[in-house]
Amino acid sequence: MNLHKHEHHKTHYRGHISSFHKHSAYIQTKLTCEDCGKIFETMSGKNRHVLRCHSNATCKICQICNKRCENQSSLRVHLARHSDERPYKCSVCGQTYKHQHQLNRHRNVSKKCQTLTNLN
């Protein structure tokens, strides 16, 4: 295999592989989690995932759908998907959200709510 000079650098090589060989059978097999089927761009990403999500020491399992989460916090975020509860409410427009970060994003993006907040 004749690689150009700049492709010898690890970063360029990884970029080349992910861009041009991403869908090859070898890459998909090598970078697919055997436990859940998730596909990764790098071997280190796959290894990190396996340690976090499939290690019995830290793994938390959803009692509703058996999804494995890497920690209690991730499980709590995941469990909101199964609930209709929306405890985070915009004080300006009344829009509700399942997660605090969604309300924060709404406050930052919503021109209507920003304008009404500035008028008060």
C-alpha atoms as a printed R data frame, in Angstrom:
    type eleno elety resid chain resno       x      y      z
1   ATOM     1    CA   MET     A     1   0.000  0.000  0.000
2   ATOM     2    CA   ASN     A     2   1.582  3.275 -1.114
3   ATOM     3    CA   LEU     A     3   0.512  6.124  1.156
4   ATOM     4    CA   HIS     A     4   1.334  9.723  0.382
5   ATOM     5    CA   LYS     A     5   3.811 11.395  2.711
6   ATOM     6    CA   HIS     A     6   1.213 13.393  4.679
7   ATOM     7    CA   GLU     A     7  -0.942 10.301  5.178
8   ATOM     8    CA   HIS     A     8   1.756  8.704  7.287
9   ATOM     9    CA   HIS     A     9   0.749 11.010 10.088
10  ATOM    10    CA   LYS     A    10  -1.669  9.179 12.368
11  ATOM    11    CA   THR     A    11  -4.378 11.851 12.266
12  ATOM    12    CA   HIS     A    12  -4.436 12.031  8.495
13  ATOM    13    CA   TYR     A    13  -4.420  8.262  8.254
14  ATOM    14    CA   ARG     A    14  -7.383  7.940 10.622
15  ATOM    15    CA   GLY     A    15  -9.237 10.608  8.670
16  ATOM    16    CA   HIS     A    16  -8.512  8.784  5.426
17  ATOM    17    CA   ILE     A    17  -9.725  5.476  6.842
18  ATOM    18    CA   SER     A    18 -12.928  6.940  8.296
19  ATOM    19    CA   SER     A    19 -13.682  8.907  5.114
20  ATOM    20    CA   PHE     A    20 -12.892  6.369  2.431
21  ATOM    21    CA   HIS     A    21 -13.215  2.998  4.138
22  ATOM    22    CA   LYS     A    22 -15.939  3.687  6.701
23  ATOM    23    CA   HIS     A    23 -18.434  1.288  5.160
24  ATOM    24    CA   SER     A    24 -16.090 -1.548  4.328
25  ATOM    25    CA   ALA     A    25 -16.986 -4.900  5.877
26  ATOM    26    CA   TYR     A    26 -13.627 -5.080  7.688
27  ATOM    27    CA   ILE     A    27 -14.054 -1.717  9.406
28  ATOM    28    CA   GLN     A    28 -17.664 -2.410 10.368
29  ATOM    29    CA   THR     A    29 -16.763 -5.809 11.818
30  ATOM    30    CA   LYS     A    30 -13.691 -4.532 13.647
31  ATOM    31    CA   LEU     A    31 -15.431 -1.477 15.102
32  ATOM    32    CA   THR     A    32 -18.813 -2.969 15.987
33  ATOM    33    CA   CYS     A    33 -19.634 -3.719 19.621
34  ATOM    34    CA   GLU     A    34 -20.292 -7.445 19.918
35  ATOM    35    CA   ASP     A    35 -22.726 -6.871 22.799
36  ATOM    36    CA   CYS     A    36 -25.060 -4.208 21.384
37  ATOM    37    CA   GLY     A    37 -24.137 -3.730 17.713
38  ATOM    38    CA   LYS     A    38 -23.161 -0.067 18.020
39  ATOM    39    CA   ILE     A    39 -20.585  0.963 15.370
40  ATOM    40    CA   PHE     A    40 -17.608  3.191 16.211
41  ATOM    41    CA   GLU     A    41 -15.224  5.324 14.181
42  ATOM    42    CA   THR     A    42 -12.169  4.351 16.239
43  ATOM    43    CA   MET     A    43 -11.037  1.306 18.172
44  ATOM    44    CA   SER     A    44 -10.416  3.485 21.236
45  ATOM    45    CA   GLY     A    45 -14.029  4.685 21.078
46  ATOM    46    CA   LYS     A    46 -15.240  1.099 20.919
47  ATOM    47    CA   ASN     A    47 -12.985  0.066 23.819
48  ATOM    48    CA   ARG     A    48 -14.155  3.017 25.948
49  ATOM    49    CA   HIS     A    49 -17.789  2.101 25.181
50  ATOM    50    CA   VAL     A    50 -17.266 -1.551 26.150
51  ATOM    51    CA   LEU     A    51 -15.661 -0.560 29.464
52  ATOM    52    CA   ARG     A    52 -18.342  1.995 30.291
53  ATOM    53    CA   CYS     A    53 -21.446  0.233 29.034
54  ATOM    54    CA   HIS     A    54 -20.779 -3.466 29.287
55  ATOM    55    CA   SER     A    55 -18.598 -3.704 32.375
56  ATOM    56    CA   ASN     A    56 -20.640 -5.185 35.207
57  ATOM    57    CA   ALA     A    57 -18.781 -3.049 37.747
58  ATOM    58    CA   THR     A    58 -20.210  0.281 36.564
59  ATOM    59    CA   CYS     A    59 -23.082 -0.716 34.282
60  ATOM    60    CA   LYS     A    60 -26.624  0.378 35.195
61  ATOM    61    CA   ILE     A    61 -29.507 -1.394 33.451
62  ATOM    62    CA   CYS     A    62 -32.895  0.139 32.667
63  ATOM    63    CA   GLN     A    63 -35.594 -2.041 34.235
64  ATOM    64    CA   ILE     A    64 -38.042 -1.070 31.467
65  ATOM    65    CA   CYS     A    65 -36.104 -1.809 28.258
66  ATOM    66    CA   ASN     A    66 -32.836 -3.400 29.502
67  ATOM    67    CA   LYS     A    67 -30.694 -0.640 27.970
68  ATOM    68    CA   ARG     A    68 -27.265 -0.548 29.578
69  ATOM    69    CA   CYS     A    69 -26.099  2.861 30.793
70  ATOM    70    CA   GLU     A    70 -22.577  3.685 31.858
71  ATOM    71    CA   ASN     A    71 -23.565  5.250 35.197
72  ATOM    72    CA   GLN     A    72 -26.504  6.272 37.388
73  ATOM    73    CA   SER     A    73 -26.650  9.745 35.871
74  ATOM    74    CA   SER     A    74 -26.920  8.350 32.324
75  ATOM    75    CA   LEU     A    75 -29.621  5.951 33.487
76  ATOM    76    CA   ARG     A    76 -31.594  8.821 35.036
77  ATOM    77    CA   VAL     A    77 -31.445 10.755 31.741
78  ATOM    78    CA   HIS     A    78 -32.463  7.610 29.834
79  ATOM    79    CA   LEU     A    79 -35.415  6.901 32.166
80  ATOM    80    CA   ALA     A    80 -36.934 10.265 31.243
81  ATOM    81    CA   ARG     A    81 -37.564  8.781 27.773
82  ATOM    82    CA   HIS     A    82 -40.032  6.352 29.330
83  ATOM    83    CA   SER     A    83 -41.856  9.069 31.289
84  ATOM    84    CA   ASP     A    84 -44.340 11.735 30.239
85  ATOM    85    CA   GLU     A    85 -43.210 13.927 33.134
86  ATOM    86    CA   ARG     A    86 -41.842 17.327 32.042
87  ATOM    87    CA   PRO     A    87 -40.745 19.057 35.257
88  ATOM    88    CA   TYR     A    88 -38.759 21.925 33.680
89  ATOM    89    CA   LYS     A    89 -40.981 24.855 32.694
90  ATOM    90    CA   CYS     A    90 -40.159 28.159 31.012
91  ATOM    91    CA   SER     A    91 -41.411 30.941 33.284
92  ATOM    92    CA   VAL     A    92 -42.042 33.185 30.267
93  ATOM    93    CA   CYS     A    93 -43.989 31.042 27.765
94  ATOM    94    CA   GLY     A    94 -44.889 27.960 29.826
95  ATOM    95    CA   GLN     A    95 -43.185 25.451 27.505
96  ATOM    96    CA   THR     A    96 -42.156 22.318 29.449
97  ATOM    97    CA   TYR     A    97 -39.187 19.982 29.072
98  ATOM    98    CA   LYS     A    98 -37.968 16.632 30.373
99  ATOM    99    CA   HIS     A    99 -34.424 17.853 31.042
100 ATOM   100    CA   GLN     A   100 -32.870 21.023 32.458
101 ATOM   101    CA   HIS     A   101 -30.472 21.319 29.503
102 ATOM   102    CA   GLN     A   102 -33.455 21.433 27.118
103 ATOM   103    CA   LEU     A   103 -34.961 24.347 29.054
104 ATOM   104    CA   ASN     A   104 -31.584 26.108 29.088
105 ATOM   105    CA   ARG     A   105 -31.278 25.700 25.307
106 ATOM   106    CA   HIS     A   106 -34.846 27.039 24.889
107 ATOM   107    CA   ARG     A   107 -33.981 30.115 26.951
108 ATOM   108    CA   ASN     A   108 -30.874 30.750 24.850
109 ATOM   109    CA   VAL     A   109 -32.541 30.186 21.463
110 ATOM   110    CA   SER     A   110 -36.109 31.464 21.865
111 ATOM   111    CA   LYS     A   111 -36.201 35.080 20.656
112 ATOM   112    CA   LYS     A   112 -39.767 35.465 21.946
113 ATOM   113    CA   CYS     A   113 -38.846 34.504 25.508
114 ATOM   114    CA   GLN     A   114 -35.653 36.586 25.452
115 ATOM   115    CA   THR     A   115 -37.620 39.643 24.311
116 ATOM   116    CA   LEU     A   116 -40.323 39.169 26.953
117 ATOM   117    CA   THR     A   117 -37.701 38.623 29.668
118 ATOM   118    CA   ASN     A   118 -35.902 41.842 28.704
119 ATOM   119    CA   LEU     A   119 -39.181 43.820 28.836
120 ATOM   120    CA   ASN     A   120 -39.792 42.740 32.444
